Amino acid sequence: MEEQERQLAGRIGSAVRHHRQLRGLSQEALAERIGLSTHFVGLVERGQQLPSLTTLLGLCRTLGVDLDELLGLRGPTAPVPWEREALAVFGPVPVRFRPAVVAMLRTLARTAHSRSNRAAAERRKKKQSSKRR
């Protein structure tokens, strides 16, 4: 491998490991989901193997990241603790069910936001009525 290829392989490997661990996946689980050997995933993560474009796209789909992030063109955004936990829970969900799970999470978030807004409005109303007395 030439120097540029080694650097690229290192960036890809670090990004793959970062996102795999963030989602609570083992190398074995990741390899199984994208149809590769665990040995190959280990080589990629150590920067010793450059994955093909097809493999990169499979990694992106499975890890839920953009290709530019795996290539090191854009740095990862550091998740806050609740996001880490959500990603760990979401990781084992099969890819074909993820859109439905995301839709449910959006509905849940809208409901929570709406309830929070109503509760805040009620507190303001109560506070204003107590000032009038």
Biotite code that builds the C-alpha atoms (Angstrom):
import biotite.structure as struc

atoms = struc.array([
    struc.Atom([0.000, 0.000, 0.000], chain_id="A", res_id=1, res_name="MET", atom_name="CA", element="C"),
    struc.Atom([1.244, 3.484, -0.838], chain_id="A", res_id=2, res_name="GLU", atom_name="CA", element="C"),
    struc.Atom([1.389, 6.182, 1.835], chain_id="A", res_id=3, res_name="GLU", atom_name="CA", element="C"),
    struc.Atom([-1.839, 7.883, 0.699], chain_id="A", res_id=4, res_name="GLN", atom_name="CA", element="C"),
    struc.Atom([-3.645, 4.559, 0.677], chain_id="A", res_id=5, res_name="GLU", atom_name="CA", element="C"),
    struc.Atom([-2.333, 3.767, 4.176], chain_id="A", res_id=6, res_name="ARG", atom_name="CA", element="C"),
    struc.Atom([-3.588, 7.118, 5.464], chain_id="A", res_id=7, res_name="GLN", atom_name="CA", element="C"),
    struc.Atom([-6.989, 6.603, 3.854], chain_id="A", res_id=8, res_name="LEU", atom_name="CA", element="C"),
    struc.Atom([-7.203, 3.045, 5.190], chain_id="A", res_id=9, res_name="ALA", atom_name="CA", element="C"),
    struc.Atom([-6.345, 4.363, 8.674], chain_id="A", res_id=10, res_name="GLY", atom_name="CA", element="C"),
    struc.Atom([-9.052, 7.053, 8.539], chain_id="A", res_id=11, res_name="ARG", atom_name="CA", element="C"),
    struc.Atom([-11.644, 4.585, 7.282], chain_id="A", res_id=12, res_name="ILE", atom_name="CA", element="C"),
    struc.Atom([-10.650, 2.003, 9.884], chain_id="A", res_id=13, res_name="GLY", atom_name="CA", element="C"),
    struc.Atom([-10.864, 4.496, 12.752], chain_id="A", res_id=14, res_name="SER", atom_name="CA", element="C"),
    struc.Atom([-14.259, 5.704, 11.575], chain_id="A", res_id=15, res_name="ALA", atom_name="CA", element="C"),
    struc.Atom([-15.601, 2.161, 11.186], chain_id="A", res_id=16, res_name="VAL", atom_name="CA", element="C"),
    struc.Atom([-14.414, 1.198, 14.679], chain_id="A", res_id=17, res_name="ARG", atom_name="CA", element="C"),
    struc.Atom([-15.806, 4.430, 16.180], chain_id="A", res_id=18, res_name="HIS", atom_name="CA", element="C"),
    struc.Atom([-19.278, 3.966, 14.692], chain_id="A", res_id=19, res_name="HIS", atom_name="CA", element="C"),
    struc.Atom([-19.372, 0.224, 15.334], chain_id="A", res_id=20, res_name="ARG", atom_name="CA", element="C"),
    struc.Atom([-18.583, 0.727, 19.018], chain_id="A", res_id=21, res_name="GLN", atom_name="CA", element="C"),
    struc.Atom([-20.971, 3.671, 19.241], chain_id="A", res_id=22, res_name="LEU", atom_name="CA", element="C"),
    struc.Atom([-23.766, 1.363, 18.119], chain_id="A", res_id=23, res_name="ARG", atom_name="CA", element="C"),
    struc.Atom([-22.734, -1.376, 20.535], chain_id="A", res_id=24, res_name="GLY", atom_name="CA", element="C"),
    struc.Atom([-21.847, -3.840, 17.775], chain_id="A", res_id=25, res_name="LEU", atom_name="CA", element="C"),
    struc.Atom([-19.089, -6.409, 17.931], chain_id="A", res_id=26, res_name="SER", atom_name="CA", element="C"),
    struc.Atom([-16.853, -6.993, 14.931], chain_id="A", res_id=27, res_name="GLN", atom_name="CA", element="C"),
    struc.Atom([-18.656, -10.306, 14.479], chain_id="A", res_id=28, res_name="GLU", atom_name="CA", element="C"),
    struc.Atom([-22.092, -8.645, 14.423], chain_id="A", res_id=29, res_name="ALA", atom_name="CA", element="C"),
    struc.Atom([-20.949, -6.007, 11.937], chain_id="A", res_id=30, res_name="LEU", atom_name="CA", element="C"),
    struc.Atom([-19.322, -8.617, 9.709], chain_id="A", res_id=31, res_name="ALA", atom_name="CA", element="C"),
    struc.Atom([-22.481, -10.737, 9.715], chain_id="A", res_id=32, res_name="GLU", atom_name="CA", element="C"),
    struc.Atom([-24.709, -7.795, 8.816], chain_id="A", res_id=33, res_name="ARG", atom_name="CA", element="C"),
    struc.Atom([-22.647, -6.833, 5.777], chain_id="A", res_id=34, res_name="ILE", atom_name="CA", element="C"),
    struc.Atom([-21.674, -10.341, 4.710], chain_id="A", res_id=35, res_name="GLY", atom_name="CA", element="C"),
    struc.Atom([-17.941, -10.166, 5.456], chain_id="A", res_id=36, res_name="LEU", atom_name="CA", element="C"),
    struc.Atom([-15.590, -12.155, 7.634], chain_id="A", res_id=37, res_name="SER", atom_name="CA", element="C"),
    struc.Atom([-14.692, -10.937, 11.096], chain_id="A", res_id=38, res_name="THR", atom_name="CA", element="C"),
    struc.Atom([-11.044, -11.132, 10.038], chain_id="A", res_id=39, res_name="HIS", atom_name="CA", element="C"),
    struc.Atom([-11.696, -8.704, 7.169], chain_id="A", res_id=40, res_name="PHE", atom_name="CA", element="C"),
    struc.Atom([-13.524, -6.243, 9.465], chain_id="A", res_id=41, res_name="VAL", atom_name="CA", element="C"),
    struc.Atom([-10.528, -6.378, 11.833], chain_id="A", res_id=42, res_name="GLY", atom_name="CA", element="C"),
    struc.Atom([-8.132, -5.650, 8.962], chain_id="A", res_id=43, res_name="LEU", atom_name="CA", element="C"),
    struc.Atom([-10.251, -2.677, 7.884], chain_id="A", res_id=44, res_name="VAL", atom_name="CA", element="C"),
    struc.Atom([-10.458, -1.296, 11.436], chain_id="A", res_id=45, res_name="GLU", atom_name="CA", element="C"),
    struc.Atom([-6.681, -1.583, 11.855], chain_id="A", res_id=46, res_name="ARG", atom_name="CA", element="C"),
    struc.Atom([-6.145, 0.249, 8.572], chain_id="A", res_id=47, res_name="GLY", atom_name="CA", element="C"),
    struc.Atom([-4.503, -2.772, 6.972], chain_id="A", res_id=48, res_name="GLN", atom_name="CA", element="C"),
    struc.Atom([-7.134, -3.267, 4.256], chain_id="A", res_id=49, res_name="GLN", atom_name="CA", element="C"),
    struc.Atom([-8.920, -0.787, 2.003], chain_id="A", res_id=50, res_name="LEU", atom_name="CA", element="C"),
    struc.Atom([-12.531, -1.892, 1.520], chain_id="A", res_id=51, res_name="PRO", atom_name="CA", element="C"),
    struc.Atom([-14.123, -1.839, -1.938], chain_id="A", res_id=52, res_name="SER", atom_name="CA", element="C"),
    struc.Atom([-16.728, 0.767, -2.794], chain_id="A", res_id=53, res_name="LEU", atom_name="CA", element="C"),
    struc.Atom([-19.457, -1.859, -2.427], chain_id="A", res_id=54, res_name="THR", atom_name="CA", element="C"),
    struc.Atom([-18.177, -2.744, 1.043], chain_id="A", res_id=55, res_name="THR", atom_name="CA", element="C"),
    struc.Atom([-17.913, 0.947, 2.006], chain_id="A", res_id=56, res_name="LEU", atom_name="CA", element="C"),
    struc.Atom([-21.526, 1.505, 1.006], chain_id="A", res_id=57, res_name="LEU", atom_name="CA", element="C"),
    struc.Atom([-22.590, -1.554, 3.011], chain_id="A", res_id=58, res_name="GLY", atom_name="CA", element="C"),
    struc.Atom([-20.693, -0.208, 6.026], chain_id="A", res_id=59, res_name="LEU", atom_name="CA", element="C"),
    struc.Atom([-22.393, 3.178, 5.608], chain_id="A", res_id=60, res_name="CYS", atom_name="CA", element="C"),
    struc.Atom([-25.864, 1.607, 5.483], chain_id="A", res_id=61, res_name="ARG", atom_name="CA", element="C"),
    struc.Atom([-25.205, -0.685, 8.416], chain_id="A", res_id=62, res_name="THR", atom_name="CA", element="C"),
    struc.Atom([-23.550, 1.965, 10.596], chain_id="A", res_id=63, res_name="LEU", atom_name="CA", element="C"),
    struc.Atom([-25.943, 4.737, 9.575], chain_id="A", res_id=64, res_name="GLY", atom_name="CA", element="C"),
    struc.Atom([-23.250, 7.181, 8.441], chain_id="A", res_id=65, res_name="VAL", atom_name="CA", element="C"),
    struc.Atom([-22.467, 9.079, 5.261], chain_id="A", res_id=66, res_name="ASP", atom_name="CA", element="C"),
    struc.Atom([-19.648, 7.981, 2.995], chain_id="A", res_id=67, res_name="LEU", atom_name="CA", element="C"),
    struc.Atom([-17.821, 11.289, 3.476], chain_id="A", res_id=68, res_name="ASP", atom_name="CA", element="C"),
    struc.Atom([-17.665, 10.595, 7.205], chain_id="A", res_id=69, res_name="GLU", atom_name="CA", element="C"),
    struc.Atom([-16.161, 7.119, 6.696], chain_id="A", res_id=70, res_name="LEU", atom_name="CA", element="C"),
    struc.Atom([-13.648, 8.563, 4.236], chain_id="A", res_id=71, res_name="LEU", atom_name="CA", element="C"),
    struc.Atom([-12.593, 11.159, 6.798], chain_id="A", res_id=72, res_name="GLY", atom_name="CA", element="C"),
    struc.Atom([-13.869, 14.094, 4.760], chain_id="A", res_id=73, res_name="LEU", atom_name="CA", element="C"),
    struc.Atom([-16.158, 15.108, 7.601], chain_id="A", res_id=74, res_name="ARG", atom_name="CA", element="C"),
    struc.Atom([-15.521, 14.413, 11.249], chain_id="A", res_id=75, res_name="GLY", atom_name="CA", element="C"),
    struc.Atom([-17.983, 12.527, 13.406], chain_id="A", res_id=76, res_name="PRO", atom_name="CA", element="C"),
    struc.Atom([-20.318, 14.525, 15.533], chain_id="A", res_id=77, res_name="THR", atom_name="CA", element="C"),
    struc.Atom([-19.878, 13.518, 19.141], chain_id="A", res_id=78, res_name="ALA", atom_name="CA", element="C"),
    struc.Atom([-23.178, 12.216, 20.493], chain_id="A", res_id=79, res_name="PRO", atom_name="CA", element="C"),
    struc.Atom([-24.414, 13.238, 23.894], chain_id="A", res_id=80, res_name="VAL", atom_name="CA", element="C"),
    struc.Atom([-24.919, 10.383, 26.419], chain_id="A", res_id=81, res_name="PRO", atom_name="CA", element="C"),
    struc.Atom([-28.614, 9.813, 25.626], chain_id="A", res_id=82, res_name="TRP", atom_name="CA", element="C"),
    struc.Atom([-27.766, 9.576, 21.909], chain_id="A", res_id=83, res_name="GLU", atom_name="CA", element="C"),
    struc.Atom([-25.103, 6.963, 22.671], chain_id="A", res_id=84, res_name="ARG", atom_name="CA", element="C"),
    struc.Atom([-27.662, 4.928, 24.574], chain_id="A", res_id=85, res_name="GLU", atom_name="CA", element="C"),
    struc.Atom([-30.262, 5.310, 21.820], chain_id="A", res_id=86, res_name="ALA", atom_name="CA", element="C"),
    struc.Atom([-27.738, 4.217, 19.200], chain_id="A", res_id=87, res_name="LEU", atom_name="CA", element="C"),
    struc.Atom([-26.801, 1.176, 21.277], chain_id="A", res_id=88, res_name="ALA", atom_name="CA", element="C"),
    struc.Atom([-30.470, 0.194, 21.514], chain_id="A", res_id=89, res_name="VAL", atom_name="CA", element="C"),
    struc.Atom([-31.066, 0.960, 17.824], chain_id="A", res_id=90, res_name="PHE", atom_name="CA", element="C"),
    struc.Atom([-27.967, -0.952, 16.615], chain_id="A", res_id=91, res_name="GLY", atom_name="CA", element="C"),
    struc.Atom([-29.454, -4.477, 16.785], chain_id="A", res_id=92, res_name="PRO", atom_name="CA", element="C"),
    struc.Atom([-32.583, -3.457, 14.830], chain_id="A", res_id=93, res_name="VAL", atom_name="CA", element="C"),
    struc.Atom([-32.441, -5.019, 11.352], chain_id="A", res_id=94, res_name="PRO", atom_name="CA", element="C"),
    struc.Atom([-31.855, -2.421, 8.636], chain_id="A", res_id=95, res_name="VAL", atom_name="CA", element="C"),
    struc.Atom([-35.198, -3.055, 6.925], chain_id="A", res_id=96, res_name="ARG", atom_name="CA", element="C"),
    struc.Atom([-37.092, -2.151, 10.150], chain_id="A", res_id=97, res_name="PHE", atom_name="CA", element="C"),
    struc.Atom([-35.129, 1.013, 10.923], chain_id="A", res_id=98, res_name="ARG", atom_name="CA", element="C"),
    struc.Atom([-37.374, 3.418, 8.966], chain_id="A", res_id=99, res_name="PRO", atom_name="CA", element="C"),
    struc.Atom([-40.382, 2.224, 10.992], chain_id="A", res_id=100, res_name="ALA", atom_name="CA", element="C"),
    struc.Atom([-38.450, 2.543, 14.263], chain_id="A", res_id=101, res_name="VAL", atom_name="CA", element="C"),
    struc.Atom([-37.302, 6.062, 13.315], chain_id="A", res_id=102, res_name="VAL", atom_name="CA", element="C"),
    struc.Atom([-40.904, 7.010, 12.486], chain_id="A", res_id=103, res_name="ALA", atom_name="CA", element="C"),
    struc.Atom([-42.034, 5.760, 15.909], chain_id="A", res_id=104, res_name="MET", atom_name="CA", element="C"),
    struc.Atom([-39.235, 7.704, 17.612], chain_id="A", res_id=105, res_name="LEU", atom_name="CA", element="C"),
    struc.Atom([-40.221, 10.886, 15.759], chain_id="A", res_id=106, res_name="ARG", atom_name="CA", element="C"),
    struc.Atom([-43.838, 10.446, 16.878], chain_id="A", res_id=107, res_name="THR", atom_name="CA", element="C"),
    struc.Atom([-42.699, 9.859, 20.445], chain_id="A", res_id=108, res_name="LEU", atom_name="CA", element="C"),
    struc.Atom([-40.453, 12.949, 20.339], chain_id="A", res_id=109, res_name="ALA", atom_name="CA", element="C"),
    struc.Atom([-43.278, 15.136, 18.952], chain_id="A", res_id=110, res_name="ARG", atom_name="CA", element="C"),
    struc.Atom([-45.619, 13.870, 21.664], chain_id="A", res_id=111, res_name="THR", atom_name="CA", element="C"),
    struc.Atom([-43.073, 14.545, 24.401], chain_id="A", res_id=112, res_name="ALA", atom_name="CA", element="C"),
    struc.Atom([-42.359, 18.009, 22.995], chain_id="A", res_id=113, res_name="HIS", atom_name="CA", element="C"),
    struc.Atom([-46.066, 18.824, 22.790], chain_id="A", res_id=114, res_name="SER", atom_name="CA", element="C"),
    struc.Atom([-46.680, 17.672, 26.373], chain_id="A", res_id=115, res_name="ARG", atom_name="CA", element="C"),
    struc.Atom([-43.686, 19.653, 27.572], chain_id="A", res_id=116, res_name="SER", atom_name="CA", element="C"),
    struc.Atom([-44.995, 22.801, 25.860], chain_id="A", res_id=117, res_name="ASN", atom_name="CA", element="C"),
    struc.Atom([-48.470, 22.308, 27.358], chain_id="A", res_id=118, res_name="ARG", atom_name="CA", element="C"),
    struc.Atom([-47.019, 21.817, 30.837], chain_id="A", res_id=119, res_name="ALA", atom_name="CA", element="C"),
    struc.Atom([-44.883, 24.963, 30.487], chain_id="A", res_id=120, res_name="ALA", atom_name="CA", element="C"),
    struc.Atom([-47.923, 26.957, 29.317], chain_id="A", res_id=121, res_name="ALA", atom_name="CA", element="C"),
    struc.Atom([-49.945, 25.707, 32.288], chain_id="A", res_id=122, res_name="GLU", atom_name="CA", element="C"),
    struc.Atom([-47.158, 26.708, 34.691], chain_id="A", res_id=123, res_name="ARG", atom_name="CA", element="C"),
    struc.Atom([-46.997, 30.203, 33.154], chain_id="A", res_id=124, res_name="ARG", atom_name="CA", element="C"),
    struc.Atom([-50.772, 30.536, 33.373], chain_id="A", res_id=125, res_name="LYS", atom_name="CA", element="C"),
    struc.Atom([-50.764, 29.431, 37.006], chain_id="A", res_id=126, res_name="LYS", atom_name="CA", element="C"),
    struc.Atom([-47.931, 31.822, 37.843], chain_id="A", res_id=127, res_name="LYS", atom_name="CA", element="C"),
    struc.Atom([-49.758, 34.756, 36.202], chain_id="A", res_id=128, res_name="GLN", atom_name="CA", element="C"),
    struc.Atom([-53.013, 33.987, 38.004], chain_id="A", res_id=129, res_name="SER", atom_name="CA", element="C"),
    struc.Atom([-51.193, 33.799, 41.370], chain_id="A", res_id=130, res_name="SER", atom_name="CA", element="C"),
    struc.Atom([-49.601, 37.231, 40.712], chain_id="A", res_id=131, res_name="LYS", atom_name="CA", element="C"),
    struc.Atom([-53.037, 38.755, 40.138], chain_id="A", res_id=132, res_name="ARG", atom_name="CA", element="C"),
    struc.Atom([-54.248, 37.735, 43.605], chain_id="A", res_id=133, res_name="ARG", atom_name="CA", element="C"),
])
